Amino acid sequence: MPEPTVEAEYDTLRTVRVHEPGVEAAIGAMDPGPNHFARPFSVREAKREHRRMVETLEDAGVEVRHLHEDLADGGLLDGFLAEAIDVDDGGPAPPTREELADDLRDASAYERLQAVLLGPTVGRTGGADGTDEALDTSVRVERAVTNLYFQRDCQLVGDRGPILPRLGTATRRRERPLIEAAWRARGAEIAHRTSATETLEGGDFLPLGDFALVGVSALEGGEETVFRTTYDGGKELLEAGAIGYDEVGLVRPPLAADERLAAEHGTSSRLLHLDGWLNVAAEGLAVAREPLIEAATVEVFERAGDGYERRGEETLAELLDRHGYEVIDAPYPERWATNFLTVADGTVLPIYETDDGEYDPEENRTIERLKREGVEVLPDGEGLDPENLTNGGGGIHCMTSPIRRS
């Protein structure tokens, strides 16, 4: 199969990886805070919304690969299943781990992955009279992998292939073995694995052809503030030879500007990941929170032989202008204005803002501006309204990981 590679976010999306939320996400919906979900939501409706997103991508000619498909096709899913199931032998003799895993072999690949994500400990209760009729099953779930449908952050693909990041929170680091196995199942060579001392997440990576941007920790008044990607985590990409762009900018988010705008508009911060305040809809056309890119600083590194040399510092607005980008200003109250997926150069799949489920141009100035610039908006010139999926705390860009663009 073709090598996984992404040189530019605006290149045509050929293959993308997703994971449809399941029972594991219900745990996150039940207890949102520790699982990094924004608020409770309906998993049933989230599944319906996810299928609509997949349908839209397939209609656009994109090959959509589900995580369970890659794991099953590579013959790796059953191994994860055998490791994930545990047995509580404190009561009447339960089945063995092997027996429990074997009983699931006729389940679908998606259902087996659900069991892996839950990591259940199975035991038995009752049976005091020695009869099977008095037995009952007990299941305990600890440390479930709940956020996996946000595929962007647990992997990224650059011009030299896939990169396995170390995510910023302990609960999400449990995703990495599954993602690494999925790449192994495709025969892909990993370009880089982030070290155990730094963090990096895919929502902070934006490849743009000759150059790439990496959102890193904020630096104000000499103090570092880490959101998800550390400065050294971003710099590792350069030092390890994980990417080969002519220029790489390490972007420092502007804390003071974000705090001022959030207070002014009564919104949350937009700085968790770079894709919360910057994206590209086409070559030369960016969508950004203009006050943020004007205040953000970028440490610029240029290709020098087999490595990179620091060339200086400028604002993010200056860097984009130097590379010939026109910028559409995304209003601060529009939560998902930059968290769209670019399907091809000048074609995007965004989320529209709505109070009643209906598309209102007045509430979606970014989408309307994109259309005036000649950008095709999928589907139906409006985008999608995945209100349950986004309660998990991310947009369509967050829910998808490109495998190949060309």
Sequence and secondary structure as in RCSB ss.txt:
>XXXX:A:sequence
MPEPTVEAEYDTLRTVRVHEPGVEAAIGAMDPGPNHFARPFSVREAKREHRRMVETLEDAGVEVRHLHEDLADGG
LLDGFLAEAIDVDDGGPAPPTREELADDLRDASAYERLQAVLLGPTVGRTGGADGTDEALDTSVRVERAVTNLYF
QRDCQLVGDRGPILPRLGTATRRRERPLIEAAWRARGAEIAHRTSATETLEGGDFLPLGDFALVGVSALEGGEET
VFRTTYDGGKELLEAGAIGYDEVGLVRPPLAADERLAAEHGTSSRLLHLDGWLNVAAEGLAVAREPLIEAATVEV
FERAGDGYERRGEETLAELLDRHGYEVIDAPYPERWATNFLTVADGTVLPIYETDDGEYDPEENRTIERLKREGV
EVLPDGEGLDPENLTNGGGGIHCMTSPIRRS
>XXXX:A:secstr
    B SBTTS EEEEEE    HHHHHHHHSTGGGT SS   HHHHHHHHHHHHHHHHHTT EEEEHHHHHHHTT
 HHHHHHHH EE TTSS    HHHHHHHTTTS HHHHHHHHHH EEEEEEE TTS GGGEEEEEEE S    TT 
TTTT EEETTEEEE   SSHHHHTTHHHHHHHHHHTT   SEE  TT    GGGEEEETTEEEEE  EEETTEEE
 SSS HHHHHHHHHTT    SEEEEEE  HHHHHHHHHHHT   S SSGGGTEEEEETTEEEE HHHHHH EEEE
EEEETTEEEEEEEEEHHHHHHHTT EEEE  TT TTTT  EEEETTEEE B   SSSS  GGG HHHHHHHHTT 
EETTTTT B  HHHHTTS  HHHH EEEEE 
